[in-house]
Amino acid sequence: MEFDYMKLLVIGASGFIGGSLYKKALGEGLRAVGTKYLKNGDGLIHFNMLEHEIKDRLPKEFLDEPEDVLAVICSANPLIEECRKHPQESYELNVVSMKRLFKSLSDLKIRFCFLSTDNVFDGAAGYYDESEPTCPCNEYGRQKAEIEKFILENYSSELIFRLSQTVSDSLEGRNLFNQWNNWCVTKKEILCIKDNFFAPTFVGDIYTAAVLAFSRKASGLYNCVNGEHFSREELARQFVRHIFPGIEIKITVKPVEEFGFSDKHALRTYLDNTKIVNDLKMRFTSMKTVFRSILARK
């Protein structure tokens, strides 16, 4: 694919999702720049949202080149427990500095795609679409919901992608399937929250959706999730069945109350992806396809 119309800026390219998008872009020949919070090398630009202005951190030649830029904003504190334990610090990063970043990107005429979460809902019903009012039950979800509202009211030409549980076919880094794989290899039981339903989505599909949305000048809010949804227990059983056939792995299911979380966890957070499928002609990767890819890479 030729990318003579765009460049990609990944804010938070050292994390699981951001790193996957950045590597995918480079692998496809897309001009890309990635940022990270820490100063150490690996080709990423040191950018601390709490201290820096993005215009002062980007290479001048990247901004001067004629192609339009899409910034995918992956940087955040996404940990529900951390946001609950440190509400002021997480709010400063996830909300205050985020609003400042939007202004800076807008001044540079850089379009952006903000990655939000299914935790903007309380999980009482499930199968939420983009028209339903947010109703978060935890601090992390409240912060994301505030930013969604802020973008829709002030930057309506930009993008918001709501994500669910994101998975990879690479058994590296911090992602759910890598964790389960390590537990299976060591014969450790897989612990699952009872009645926790979500829409596991292949991380490569987020990259595809972002490129499609940018090329088609799409804007607004999209549920960027797989059309399949599973209980956490069922997905774990399918993972073991496909990746470790014939091996006995204990899968234990416990009510959410027994995990000792300090904040509420939404249980039924799977989303309706009809809008993104219709608007972008987006095709999401099935979990069976992801399993086959994991086996091919092992």
N, C-alpha and C positions, 0 to 999 in steps of 0.2 A: 504494500500500500504506500502511495506517495503522500507525503505530508508537507506540501508546499504552501499550505494555508495556515498552519498552526505550529506553536511550540507549547511545551508543557512545563509548568512550574509545580512541583510537588512540595507543599509545605508539610514537613513531618515525614521525610523520606527514610528515616531510620527505623520507623515502626513497621509492623507487619503489613498493614494495608498500603501505607505510603511507599514502603520499600518494594513491594510487589508491583505497584503501578510504575514506579520509576524504572525498575529493571525491564518491565514489559515495554515501556516506551523506548528505551535505548535499544532493546532487542529488535524492535520493529523499525529502527532508523529514524525515530522521531527526536527532534532536538529537545532535550530535556535538561532541566536543572532541578536539583533536590536540596532541601534544607534539613538540618538536624539541630537539636538543642545543644548537644555536646560539641566540644571543639576538635576532637580527634579526627584524623584524616578521612579516608575512604572516598574522596571525591565530592562529598556533600558540603554545602555551605553552612557555616555556623550561624544560626539565627535563633535568638531567644525572643519570643513574642513579648515577653514582659519588659524587655530592655531595648530592643532594636527596632528600627524602621526598616521595612523590607526593601525600600528603594536604595538604602545605603549598603545592602548586603549583596544585591544582585550584580553580576558582571555587566558592565556598560554595553558590551557588544551584544549581550543577550537581549537587552531592552531596545537597542538600536536596530537590530535586524528587522526586516519588514513584516515577517509573519506575525499574526495575532497570537496572543498568549492566553492560555487557559490555566488558571491556578486551581489545583485540587487541594483543598484544605483538610489535611488528615491530622494535624497537630491538635492535641487536646489531652486532658486527663480523662480517660474513658472508664476508669475503675469505679464502680458503684460504691464500694466500701470506702475508697480513698476520698471520694467527693463528700460522703456523709461525715467522715471523721475530720475532714479539713474543708469545711464549706467555704470559708472566706478565701483561702488560697486557690481552691479549684475554681471559684467564681471569677477571681481575678484573671485566671488563665482562660477559662472556657467562655467567659462572657465579655468582661471588660476589654482585655487585650484583643479578643476576636473582633469586636466592633471597631477597634482602632485599626486592625489589619484590613478590614473591609474598606475603610476610608482610604487607606494608603493604596490598596490595589485599584480602587476606583480612580484615584488621582493619576495613577500610571496607565489608566485605560486598559487594565488587565481584567478580563472576565474571570469569575470564580465559581467553583462548585464546592459548596460546603457539605461535608459528610455528617449527617445527623444519625439518628438511632430509632429503633422501634420502641425504645424505652420512653418516648414521649407519650406512650399510652400505659395505662395501669394494668393491662393484660387480663382484664376481667372477661372480655368477650373474644378478642382475636379477629383476624381477617379484616383489619382496618384499611380503609382507603384514604386518599389524600383529602377528601372533603370533610372527614370527621374531626371534631375539635380535639385538641390534645388534652390528655388527662394524666400526667405523669404521677407516679407514686413514690419516686425517689429523687434525691437531690440532683443526681446526674441527669435524669430525664427532664427535670424542671429547668436546668441550665440550657439543655439543648432546645427545649420548647421555646424558651425566651429568645434564643438566637434565631430559630425558624421564624418566629413572629416578626422579629426585627428586620430580617432580610425581606420578607414578603411585603412589609410596609415601607421599606426604604430602598431596596435594591431588587425590584420586581423583575428586572431583566436578567438576573443571575439565577444560578441553579442550586437546588437543595436535593441531595440524594439521601433518603432514609435507608439505612442498612439494617440487616438482621445479623445473626451469627455468620461471620465470614470465614470460609475454609479455604484450604489450599491443597494442591496435589503434591506439594513439596514438603517432605517430612523434616523441615528445618524451622528454626525460629519459634515464636510464640503463637501457635495456632492450635485449634482444638484437635485436629486429626493427628498432629505431631505429638500432642500430649497423650492422646489415647494410644497411639502407636508405642510410645515409650512405656506406658503402663502395661500394655499387652506383652511386650518383649520381656519385661521383668515379672510377668504374671501377677501384677498388682490389680486389684479389683477396680472397675470403673464405677465411680460414684455419680449418680444422676439425681437431679431434682425431680420429684414426682409432679406430674401434670404440667411440665414445662414444655410448651409447644413453640417452635420457631420455624423460620424459613431459611435453612442453611444455604448460603450463596457463595459460589466460586469467586475468588478474589479477582480472577482475570476478567470476569464479566463486568466488574465495576469500571475497569479501564475501558473496555469496549463501549459501555454505555456513555462514559464521559466523552469519548471521541465522537460517537454518534450524535450526542446532544449538541456538542460544540459545532460540528459540521452542519447540522440542520438548524442552528440558531434557536434551539429550544431554550426555554426558561421556566422558572417556577419550581414547584415541588413534585418530586417523583419518588415513589416507593421502588428503590433499586434492589429488588429481592427476587429470588427464585420463586417460581409458582408452586413448587413442592413445599409441603411443610411436614414436620415430624415432631413427635415427642422426643425429648433428649434421650430417653431410654431406647426408643425404637431406632433412632439414628445410630446409637452406640451398638445395638445388636446387628444392624446392617453393616456397619463398619467392620465389626469382628467377623461376620459371616463372609465378607468379600476379601478382607485383607489377611485374615488369619483363619482360613477354612480348616475345620477339623480340630481346632485347638479350643480347649475349654477355658473361657475367660469369665470370671465372675462379674456380673453387672448388678449393682445394688442401687435400689431406688429408695429415697428418703423424702419425707415432706420438707418443704423449704424451711420450716421452723427449726428443724434439727441441724441446720448448717451453721447456726449462730451468727447470721449476718446482722450487721448493725443498722442496715437500711432495708426497706422493702424491695423485693425483686418481683418484677412483672412476670407472670407465668405464661399467658397466651399472647404472644407478641407478633405472631405471623401476620404479614401484610398482603393486601391485594395488589398485584402488579399489573393489572389490566391497562392502566394509563401508559406506563412506560413501554409495554409491549405494543400497544396500538400506535402511540405517537412516534416511537423510534424504530419500530419493527424489530425490537430487541428479542433475541433468543437466548434464554438462560441455559446454563450447563447443568444437566441432571447429576444427582449424586452418584448414580451408577457410573457415569462417565468419569467423574472425579476419582472414584475407586479404581477404575481400570487404569487411569493415568498414574495413580500412586503405585500400583503393582508394576507397571511398565518401567517406572523410575527406580524401583527398589533393586 
